[in-house]
Amino acid sequence: MEPNFEVVKQAREWLKSQSEVRANEKTRVPSAATISGYKREMVRLANSGDPWKAAANTNKKSTFFKRRAAILHCCRESVSAGLKAQDLMQRDKGLLDPVKKAAWLLQVASLKNALDLALKVPEGAPEQLFEKRETKRKDLWKLPPNWCESLIERMPNYRAQVAISALSGCRPWELEAGVAVSVSDGVLKLRISGAKVGVHSGQEWREIAWKLPTSNPLAVIVARMALENGGQLLVKTANAKAFSGAMRSAGRRAFPNFPHTITPYSLRHQVASDMKAADLGDEISKA
C-alpha cells in the first residue's frame, strides 16, 4: 500500500507546485471557450498514443505551447479530480472493505497515469523541431515609410479605425469596445480599454498622449479628426473580423509585392518598432 500512498502524496505536491507557479507567473484563469478547446485538443493528442510526442509534431512554437497548455490543464483537472475521489474512498475506513479498496487502487492507478504524463512536460520548446520563419514584423522595413498613411487613405470606410490602430497599436478587439479620443489644452489623448484582461494579468485601460503640435503625421491625422468633432471622438468598429478582412484586402491592393498579409497586427508591430527606435524603454509594454 505504501507506493500508492506515495503517489497520492506526489500528486498533492505537484498540484500545489502548479498553483504556486501559475500565481507567480500571474497566469490568468482560462475562459470556458479556452478550456473546451484544451479538452478537444487533449483528446486528439491522446488518440495519437503519446501526447507529448504529438504535441511536438509541429514547426510552430505557438502551436507547441498551445498543446503544452492543453495537456497541463487536463492533467491538473485529472489530478485534482483523482485526489478528491480517492479521499472520498478512504473516508470511514473505506479501505478495510475489499471492494472499496480495489476501486481505490484503480483510482490511484489513474491518478498516477495523469501525474506521470504531467511530469514528462518538456522544460522548453523542442527547438530542433522548429523551422526559422521570416515574419511580417521583421519585413515591415520593405514597405514604404508612409505605408500606414497610405493604408488610411485606401480604407475610407475605416479611416478613423485605421488611423487609431496605426497611431496606438491597439488590438482590433479593443476597437469593438471603442477608443476614446480627445484634444484639450494642446494634448491629444487616446484611452483604450484592454482586451486581454484576466484575474492576474492585463490592463483594464491605458492612456497614451501626444503634445501638440507634433511631427508625428498619424497623431496629426487623429487630432484633426477629433477637432472636427468638437475635440471629442469615440472610434469603434462593429466587427473586428470584418475590419481585419478589409485591411487584408486593402493591403494586397496597396502593396502587391509585400510578402506578407497586412493586418491590424502589422500596425501594432510597426508602433512597437517605432517606440523601440525612440528608446522608450518600459513605456513600450505599458502602451
N, C-alpha and C positions, 0 to 999 in steps of 0.2 A: 504493500500500500504506500510505502514511503515515496517511491518515484512519482506516484500520482499526485500526492500532496505537494511534491516539489514543483510539478507542472503548474498546479494552481498558484503556488507562491510566485513563480516566474511570470505567470500571466498577469498577476496583480501588479508586480513591479514594472512590467513592460507598459501596461495601460497607464500607470501613474507617470512613467517617464514620458509617454506620448503627450499627456496633458500638460506637463511642465514645458516640454519643447514647444508645443503649439502656443502656450501662453507667453513664453519668452520671445518667440518669433512674431507674436501678435497676429497669429493666423486667424482669419475671420471664419465664422461658422458658415459652412456651405448652405446654399439655398436648397429648397425642396427639389427644384429642377436639376441642380448640380448633383445632388445625392442620387436622384433617379438615373442620371447619366452614368454616374460611377457604378451603379449596380448593373446596368446593362453592359458596360464595358468589362466588368469583372466576370460576368457570365461568359462573354466572348473569349476573354483571356483564359479562363479556367477550362473551357472546352478544348483549348489547344493542347492541354496536358501540363505544361509548365508556364504558369502566368508570367513569371519574371522573364523567361526566355522570349515569350510572345511580346511582352512589353518592350523589349529591346529590339524587336524586329521592325525598325523604322530608321529613316535617315534624318528625322526631325527631332531636335531636342524637346520642343514644345509638346510633341505627341508623346514622347517617352515620359516626361514629367507629369503629363495628364494621366497616363496609365498608372504611373507610380502612385499618384494621389488616390486613384480609384482603388488600387489594391490595398493600400494602407487604410483607407477609410473603411473598406469592407472588413478588413482584418480587425480593426478596432471595434466595429459593430459585433463581429462574431465572438471576439474575446470577451467583450462586455456582457453579451447575452449568455455566453457559456459560463461565465463566473456566477451570474445570478442564478442560472438553472442549477448548477452543482451546489450552490449554497442552500437552495430550497431542498434539494435531495438529502443534504446532510442533517437538516433540522430534525429535532425529536428523535435522535438516534436512528435516523433512516438507514444508515449503512449496516445496521445489525440485521436488517431484512435482506435476505439473499437476492430477491428480485430487484429491490431498490438499489442494492449495491451494484448489481450487474448493469442497471440503467445508468448509475453514476459513473461507472468505469467507461461506458460508451461515451458519455458526455465529456469526460476528461480527455478521452482519445480525440474527440472532435475539437476540443479546446486546444490540445497540443498541435493538431494539424494547422489551425489558424495561427497559432503562435510561431510555429516553425516557418510558415510562409512569410510572416511579418519580419522575422529575424534575418531572412535572406535578402532583405532590401539592399540594393547597391548604395554605397555611400554617396556617389555622384552619378552623373550620366556616363554611360559606357562610350567615352569619346571616340574610340576607334571605329564605332559603327556609324558615326555621323559625318556626312559629307559637308565640306565647307560650301556655303551658298552665298552668292552675291545678293545683297539685299537692296531694296529700294532706298533705305536710309543712306547707305554708302554711295549710291548712284545719283543722289539728288544734285550733285555738282554738274551733272551732264545736262541739266535743264538750264534755260537762260536765267540770268539774275532776277528778272522781273516776272518769273513764271507764276507767282501767286497772284499778282495784279492782273496778269493776262487771263488767269482762270476766273477771277471775279467778273471780268467783262464778258467772258464766254458763257456765264451762267446767270442771265438777267433775272430768272425766276427765284434764284437762291443767292442773289448778290450780297445781301446782308449776312446770311449764314456763312458763306464762303469767306467773307471779309473777317468775321469774328473768329472763324476757325484758323485762318491764316495768321491773325494777329495774336491769338491767345494759345493756340494749340489745344483747344478744348475737344473733348471726345464728342462724336456725333450724338451719342445718347444724352449728353449734357445739353445739347441744343433742344431736345424734346422738352426738357424742363424749362428751358429759357435762360438766356444770358441777359442780365440787366446792364444796360449801357447808360452812362451819364457823363455829361460835361458840365463842370461847375468850378468856378474860381481858377480857371486855367489848368484844370486837371481832367483827363479822360480816365474813367474808371470802368472796369468790367467786373461784374460779380457773377461767379459761376457756382451753381450747386453741383456738388460732386456726384458722379455716377457710380463710383466703386467705394461704397462706404459700408464697413462691417462693424461688428461689435468692438473689435480691437484694431481696426485699420481704416485708412482712408480719411479724407477731409470732407466735412459736411458742406463747406463752401470755401472758396478762395477769391480774393480780390486782387486784381492787377491794375496798376495805374501808370499813366504816362503824363509827364508835364507837357503842356502846350505853350508855344508852338514846338513841334518836334520834326526831326528829319526822317522819322520813320514813315514811309509812304502809306503803309497799311493803317497806322494809327490816324493819319490824316484822313483817310477814306472813312474810317469808322466814326471819327469825331464829326465829320461833315454830315454823315447820316443822322447822328444824334441831334446836332444843332438844327437840322432841317425839320426835326420833330419836336422842337422846343427844348432840347437839351436832355431829354429822357427817351429811352428806347428799350423795348423788350424784344430780343431777337429769338425766335423759336422756329422749329421745324416740326411739322405734324408727324413725320415718319422718318426716322433716322436711316432706315434701309433705302428708302426712295431717294433721300438726299445723297447717300453714298453712291447709289446707282447712277444718278445724274452726273456726279463728279467723275465717275469712271468713264462715262460716255464723253463728257466734255474734255477730259484729259487725253483720251485717244485721238480726238479730233484736233486738239491744240498741239499735241506733241507726239505725232505718229511714230517718231523714231526712238522715243524713250523706251527702254527695255522692260519697264515695269508698269503695272496699272497704278494710276494715281487715285488715291482715296483720301478721306479726311485725315487718316493717319499719316499720309505723306506730309500734309501741312503741319501736323503735330511734330513729326521728326524734324521738319525744317525749323520750326520755332525752337526746339531743343538745341539744334545745331547753331542757330544764331545766338542763343543765350550762352552757349559754351564759348563761342568766339568772343562774346562780350565779357567773358570771365566773371559770370555772376555767382559762381560757387553754389552754396546751399540754396540760394534763392531759386535755382532751376527746378529742383524737385518740389519746392513749395508751390511754384507757379504751375 
